Amino acid sequence: MKITDVTLTLFAWDNIPATTYGRHTGKFGGQSQLGLLTLRTDEGAEGHAFLGSASRGANYDAESLIAALKPLVMDQDPLDRERLYQALLSRSRQTTWRAIGAVDVALWDLAGKVTGLPIHRLLGSYRERLPAYASSAVLPSKQAYAEEAARFKGEGWTAYKIHPPTDPKLDIEICEAVRGMVGDAFTLMLDSTWAYDYPAAIRVGRAVERLGYYWYEDPLPDDDLYNYVKLKQQLRIPILATEYAPGGFTALAPWITERATDYLRGDPAVKGGITPLVKTAHLAEAFHMNFEIHHGGNSLNNVANLHVIMAIRNCEFFEVLLPSAAQKYGLAHDIEVDARGLVHAPTGPGLGAAIDFDLIGRQTTAVLT
């Protein structure tokens, strides 16, 4: 079996609500575009992936994917995923991690369809369900955060994560208000989106530690290994870093050896696909660390996340980033959380996702070949 065609269909995403998650995103909304990547073989099988997100259109990565990565997989056996992944990595300076990730996800989808198995079965399934947590946008008031957390608790969810305005004093007040609203038994996390210096990170960290928060995510700049080491030495609450730590899979090793974080972090877009996620999960497991997988940036990446999560032991949650209208697009049936706050393993071959090809056809803006 050989790959005989690679196409990237760009399609418009309209009516995205105005949203921000912190300084790193700014405020985005209105229109973006996604890309449907399709790998076709001489035996008629196809593998798919999405490229792009509501805050970063696929157009930023599309041309380099076709120019730098398509030649590497053309006429190749798609089941040689590790060999192809290493070839894709060799072009990391000519393209982006997002583009590499899309090709890798599509290769896994193709392999699952060829074998008739869900990707998590190819990886070796560990479980069939997992708790989800609701992950806030930046909201206008501490009362808004408290009410949103209470609403999700009332709907059966078991955890909620705050993306705060990143003013340390206000962030502490928000964390106090949310804890006061939902009570001590409900799981809460704080994601400060790389916004603090070391003194502020200590102050906020001690506050959320006192409030019984489950983890403290990305308080310092993503390359500040030195101060992460100091911070971890001063706090008891688990630190979750490395989401955007510079470099690929192997760049995570110093974070472990320097004891700069308690958990590792990543997703298919920012780390380059399913293959490096599995490698990272096993690296973390060797050190008895969790690998908490981050939201994937688009609906099909989140399905990829779900497959990896179902195949590893050391991840406790599935992230659902809010609001839904800025995150869910392009699937006829997206991932849903049940009345007990759980998400369930996909059962169809490959990604097992119902791509909305009719929507994509109506919204197509360009086809790159």
PyMOL commands that set and color helices and strands:
alter all, ss='L'
color gray80, all
select helices_A, chain A and resi 59-73+81-89+97-115+119-123+142-154+168-182+198-210+225-234+249-257+268-271+274-286+299-310+324-326+357-363
alter helices_A, ss='H'
color red, helices_A
select strands_A, chain A and resi 3-19+28-41+46-51+129-135+159-162+187-191+216-217+239-240+264-266+291-293+318-321+331-333+342-344+354-355+364-368
alter strands_A, ss='S'
color yellow, strands_A
deselect
rebuild
show_as cartoon
